[in-house]
Amino acid sequence: MKKIILLLTIALSLNLCANKVDEKMQRKMDMQTVSVGLELIQKGILSNNTSLTKTGIMMIKKGQENMLETHGEDLKKYLPNNTAFAYKFAKSSAKRISDYTNELSEDLNNRKDYSRITATYTHIMNECAGCHLKLRK
């Protein structure tokens, strides 16, 4: 009986460890999707390629889709000591990135004003960099 309890305890512990690794890997994959999206937008702007820019916007939206809802509790574990501030800061930054990607998509579809598109892309990059600098230190 003791052996069975010990084996069940070990199996449960390994399962919990595997879930934590999966959450961390998923968070990294989501961030990499956003990163690739940013690269595609930049290449699309520089080469005046609308479809490449649109693909980048879709990748950012996909990577950011429910990021805080999906990884919110997980993020709280890895954020600095003042988790309430850090989580609120990350959430507001994610909201601004979402707003900027919507604006970028609208500008790309309607106005074709590349100076405005470039400025919006810069705002997205500043949000990403600001959040990473503030929260990761």
Phi, psi and omega in degrees: 000319180295323179294320180295316178297318179297315179297319178296320178296317178296316180297318179295318179297315178297321179295318178296319178296319180296321179296321179295320178295319180298318178298316181294318179295320179296319178298317178296319180295321178296318179294323178293326176297317177297318180298315178295322177300318178297319178297318180295321178298314180299314179297321179295320178294314183293328181259007180056042182251101184297319183293325177294319178295318179296322177297319177298318178298317179297323180292321177297314180297321179293315181292329184268349183305115179055030182303307182288327178291319182287315186251011186305307181293322178296318179297323181301330180290330187256357181278166180299179185306318181275075188294329180297314178295314184297317180294317179297319179296315179296321180294316180291325177295317178297321178296316179295321177298318178298316178298317180294322179293324175295317178297318179298316179297317179296316179296321181293321182282324189255310191267327185056031179269098188290337176290322177290320178299316179296320178296319179294319176300319179297321177298319178298313180299319179296321177297314180298309182296319180298316180294316181295319180293319183289319187268328182273329184056000000 
